[in-house]
């Protein structure tokens, strides 16, 4: 499988995960927001500095966050209602959708490689708001503009960097224990750690190979 074919496969899996979002409004919004995301989302590495993650694509990180998020749903489903669970799922897929900035105005290194923009949670929340308030109606009065779920989603995306949030008001660390944005941060943090590996079933083989490449970089390709 070529690199391009693999990137397409991962993108298709991300889009397939939206089927697990039960609320039609949240599901439709998530799909449109993913379609509007910068094209680099599907091709860049999860860690543009090489310091974090496991050497996977950013789109793979989105899948891992969603996978690990399932465990949070199993724990918190007792307290969260179904709509909150759907907003949580959407936020996990969308939180890094503007990781390197707005398309056409990306943050890059001197050599032109994409670079994580420290303000990307702000850009994401702003761009998702544009999508929300400009989406056409779908069948029924689609997004009634007073629906509270989007505000929860935007806050969760804006706060996904936790104590490293670009603005103090986005920091969820003083929220209550069931705070949606707090748990989006926790999931994002956990799946980015070197010593914690989350397996995406459809990508299991690639995930294992990625780990081996990280910890055994000197092993020849034919020996892996």
C-alpha positions as CSV (number, residue, x, y, z in Angstrom):
1,X,0.0,0.0,0.0
2,X,1.4,3.4,-1.0
3,X,1.6,6.3,1.3
4,X,-1.2,8.0,-0.6
5,X,-3.4,4.9,-0.4
6,X,-2.8,4.6,3.3
7,X,-3.7,8.3,3.9
8,X,-7.0,7.7,2.0
9,X,-7.7,4.6,4.0
10,X,-7.3,6.5,7.3
11,X,-9.4,9.4,6.1
12,X,-12.2,6.9,5.1
13,X,-12.0,5.4,8.6
14,X,-12.3,8.8,10.2
15,X,-15.4,9.5,8.2
16,X,-16.8,6.1,9.0
17,X,-16.5,6.9,12.7
18,X,-19.1,9.7,12.3
19,X,-21.7,6.9,11.8
20,X,-21.4,6.3,15.6
21,X,-22.7,9.8,16.3
22,X,-26.3,9.1,16.8
23,X,-27.8,12.6,16.8
24,X,-28.5,13.5,13.2
25,X,-27.6,17.2,13.7
26,X,-24.3,16.6,15.4
27,X,-23.4,13.9,12.8
28,X,-24.2,16.0,9.8
29,X,-22.2,19.0,11.3
30,X,-19.2,16.8,12.0
31,X,-19.1,15.5,8.4
32,X,-19.4,19.0,7.0
33,X,-16.7,20.2,9.4
34,X,-14.3,17.4,8.3
35,X,-15.0,18.2,4.7
36,X,-14.0,21.8,5.3
37,X,-10.8,21.0,7.2
38,X,-7.5,21.9,5.6
39,X,-6.2,19.2,3.3
40,X,-3.0,18.9,5.3
41,X,-5.0,17.3,8.1
42,X,-4.9,14.0,6.1
43,X,-1.2,14.1,5.3
44,X,0.9,15.6,8.1
45,X,2.3,13.7,11.1
46,X,0.6,13.9,14.4
47,X,3.7,15.5,15.9
48,X,5.3,18.1,13.7
49,X,8.2,18.4,16.1
50,X,8.7,14.7,16.6
51,X,8.5,15.0,20.4
52,X,5.1,13.4,20.9
53,X,2.8,10.6,19.7
54,X,4.1,7.4,18.1
55,X,5.1,8.5,14.6
56,X,1.6,8.3,13.3
57,X,-0.4,10.6,11.0
58,X,-2.5,13.3,12.5
59,X,-5.6,11.6,11.1
60,X,-4.5,8.4,12.9
61,X,-4.3,10.4,16.1
62,X,-7.9,11.4,15.5
63,X,-8.8,7.8,15.2
64,X,-6.9,6.8,18.3
65,X,-8.6,9.6,20.3
66,X,-12.0,8.3,19.1
67,X,-11.0,4.7,20.1
68,X,-9.8,5.7,23.5
69,X,-12.8,7.9,23.9
70,X,-15.0,4.9,23.7
71,X,-13.6,3.9,27.1
72,X,-14.6,7.3,28.5
73,X,-18.1,6.8,27.2
74,X,-18.3,3.5,29.0
75,X,-17.3,5.1,32.2
76,X,-19.1,8.4,31.9
77,X,-22.2,7.2,30.1
78,X,-23.8,6.8,33.4
79,X,-23.8,10.6,33.9
80,X,-23.7,12.0,30.4
81,X,-26.8,12.1,28.3
82,X,-26.8,10.7,24.8
83,X,-26.4,14.2,23.2
84,X,-23.3,15.0,25.4
85,X,-21.8,11.6,24.3
86,X,-22.3,12.6,20.7
87,X,-20.7,16.0,21.2
88,X,-17.8,14.3,22.8
89,X,-17.4,12.0,19.9
90,X,-17.5,14.9,17.5
91,X,-15.0,16.9,19.5
92,X,-12.5,14.0,19.4
93,X,-12.6,13.9,15.6
94,X,-12.5,17.7,15.2
95,X,-10.2,19.0,17.9
96,X,-7.0,19.1,15.8
97,X,-8.7,19.9,12.5
98,X,-6.8,23.2,12.2
99,X,-3.5,22.0,13.9
100,X,-1.2,24.1,11.7
101,X,-3.5,27.0,11.1
102,X,-6.0,28.1,8.5
103,X,-5.4,26.7,5.0
104,X,-3.4,29.1,3.0
105,X,-2.0,30.7,6.1
106,X,-0.4,27.7,7.7
107,X,2.3,27.9,10.4
108,X,5.5,26.4,8.9
109,X,9.2,25.9,9.8
110,X,11.9,27.7,7.8
111,X,12.2,24.8,5.5
112,X,8.5,24.8,4.6
113,X,7.4,21.8,6.7
114,X,4.1,22.2,8.6
115,X,4.4,23.3,12.2
116,X,1.8,23.0,15.0
117,X,0.3,26.4,15.6
118,X,0.0,27.2,19.3
119,X,-3.2,29.0,18.6
120,X,-4.8,26.1,16.7
121,X,-7.6,25.5,19.3
122,X,-8.7,29.1,18.7
123,X,-8.7,28.7,15.0
124,X,-10.6,25.4,15.2
125,X,-13.3,26.9,17.4
126,X,-13.6,29.9,15.1
127,X,-13.8,27.9,11.9
128,X,-16.2,25.4,13.4
129,X,-18.4,28.3,14.4
130,X,-18.4,29.6,10.9
131,X,-19.5,26.1,9.7
132,X,-22.2,25.9,12.3
133,X,-23.7,29.3,11.6
134,X,-23.5,28.9,7.8
135,X,-24.7,25.4,7.2
136,X,-27.8,25.0,5.1
137,X,-30.9,23.4,6.5
138,X,-31.1,19.6,6.1
139,X,-34.6,18.3,5.8
140,X,-35.9,19.9,9.0
141,X,-34.9,23.2,10.5
142,X,-31.4,21.8,10.8
143,X,-29.3,23.8,13.2
144,X,-31.6,25.9,15.3
145,X,-29.1,28.6,16.2
146,X,-30.0,28.5,19.9
147,X,-29.0,24.9,20.3
148,X,-26.6,24.5,23.2
149,X,-24.7,21.5,22.0
150,X,-22.6,23.5,19.6
151,X,-21.3,25.8,22.3
152,X,-20.3,22.7,24.3
153,X,-18.5,21.4,21.3
154,X,-16.7,24.6,20.6
155,X,-15.6,25.0,24.2
156,X,-14.3,21.4,24.2
157,X,-12.3,21.9,21.0
158,X,-10.9,25.3,22.3
159,X,-9.9,23.7,25.6
160,X,-8.3,20.5,24.3
161,X,-4.8,21.6,25.2
162,X,-5.7,21.7,28.9
163,X,-3.2,23.7,31.1
164,X,-1.3,24.6,27.9
165,X,-4.3,26.3,26.4
166,X,-3.4,29.5,24.5
167,X,-5.8,31.6,26.5
168,X,-6.6,31.2,30.3
169,X,-10.3,31.0,29.7
170,X,-9.8,27.9,27.6
171,X,-8.1,26.0,30.4
172,X,-10.5,23.3,31.6
173,X,-8.4,22.2,34.6
174,X,-10.7,23.9,37.2
175,X,-13.9,22.4,35.6
176,X,-15.9,19.8,37.5
177,X,-15.0,16.2,37.1
178,X,-17.7,15.5,34.4
179,X,-16.8,18.5,32.3
180,X,-16.9,17.6,28.6
181,X,-13.9,19.8,27.6
182,X,-11.9,18.4,30.5
183,X,-12.3,14.9,29.2
184,X,-11.6,15.8,25.6
185,X,-8.3,17.2,26.9
186,X,-7.6,14.0,28.9
187,X,-8.2,11.7,26.0
188,X,-6.1,13.9,23.7
189,X,-3.3,13.9,26.3
190,X,-3.3,10.2,27.0
191,X,-3.2,9.1,23.3
192,X,-0.3,11.4,22.6
193,X,2.0,9.9,25.3
194,X,4.9,7.8,24.2
195,X,4.4,5.2,26.9
196,X,0.6,4.6,26.1
197,X,-0.4,3.0,22.9
198,X,-4.0,2.9,21.6
199,X,-4.7,0.4,18.9
200,X,-7.1,1.2,16.1
201,X,-8.4,-2.3,15.1
202,X,-8.4,-1.6,11.3
203,X,-4.8,-0.2,11.5
204,X,-3.4,-2.6,14.1
205,X,-0.6,-3.9,12.0
206,X,0.6,-0.5,11.0
207,X,0.4,0.7,14.6
208,X,2.7,-2.2,15.7
209,X,5.1,-1.4,13.0
210,X,5.1,2.3,13.9
211,X,6.0,1.4,17.5
212,X,8.8,-0.9,16.4
213,X,10.2,1.8,14.1
214,X,10.2,4.2,17.0
215,X,11.9,2.0,19.6
216,X,14.2,0.1,17.1
217,X,15.1,2.7,14.6
218,X,18.4,0.9,13.6
219,X,16.7,-2.4,12.6
220,X,16.7,-2.9,8.9
221,X,13.3,-2.8,7.1
222,X,13.6,-6.5,6.1
223,X,14.1,-7.4,9.7
224,X,11.0,-5.7,11.0
